[in-house]
Amino acid sequence: MCKRRVILANVLMAVVAAAAFGQTDVVSVTTGEKRDSDPMVSPNGKHLAFASNRTGNFDIYVLTFGQAGISQLTQSKEDDRYPNWSGDSKKIVFNSKRTGTGDLYEMSVDGGSGYLQLTSREDIDEYASYASKGDGLLFATCPKKMIQVRPKMSVVYAEEKGRADSARVLAEGDEARFSSDGKKIIFVSARTKNDDIWIMNSDGGMQTQLTTDPKDDRNPCFSPDGKRVIFASRRTGNFDLWVMDADGGNVRQLTTDPRDETQPCWSSGGYLYYTHKKSETQSNIHRIKAP
């Protein structure tokens, strides 16, 4: 059973100086000496889900804005990562290695109804997200036998989350996310040697490359109105946050910290949440105002 565990920890709202194109205020949403990562804000803007290894391996946690404390939603002996929200902000889908490979699970945010396993294949399944309408599930997958330094991932879609094991392939790629209207999918593909950002129709058609820099571009996420895309890029030496129009134009850099800043999430409240890497063993979730 899924047991909700509340950790009485200070969620500091510390303001840190940053000099990134006029961005002066960076808020540290989580603190600590462990690795907090994979931030995802609920559609209603009230909660932040993330993964952390603060109790050993990675588990899923949720904090509610304006309230003290952080709730631990999973307590697996294996890593749980990449949480994402249902449209009504009541459920979370996540990737777990508790079965030995990497499968998708679903749970209620209140932690009271246990875990529902959505995939049970030998493949590695991750980066899941719900369709904006209906009961569909978008995620990335890779056969276990093909796991390597740069595994060849596929973006797949299941019309019903209960039939995720029979999802159909849409594209060669990873880290896929729907636009808010469900008509477009943004994703990462290494088909041109390094990681670039691509966009396609929800049925897999009209696959278009948006970035062509020789350095890796990763972690794309649509703005709430679907007109812009936030992503992480290594084009200046380390990973920083960049933004562009949904057609690939008007590219500009948002952060310039010498330490990696990745996994951006654009919330409906007009903020960007992301992972700020402090060292190989420490990272926290930060927030800036959306451009």
Buried (B, 14 or more C-beta within 10 A) or exposed (E): EBEBBEEEBEBEEEEEEBEBEEBEEBBBBBBBEBBBBBBBBBBEBBBBBBBBBBEEBBBBBBBBBEEEEBBBBBBBEBBBBBBBBBBEBEBBBBBBBBBEBBBBBBBBBEBEEEBBEBBEBEBBBBBBBBBBEEEBBBBBBBBEEEEEEEBBBBBBBBBEBEEBBEBEEBBBBBBBBBBBEBEBBBBBBBBEEBBBBBBBEBEBEEBEEBBEBEBBBBBBBBBBEBEBBBBBBBBEEBBBBBBBEBEBEEBEBBBBBEEBBBBBBBBBBEBBBBBBBEEEEEBBBBBBBBB
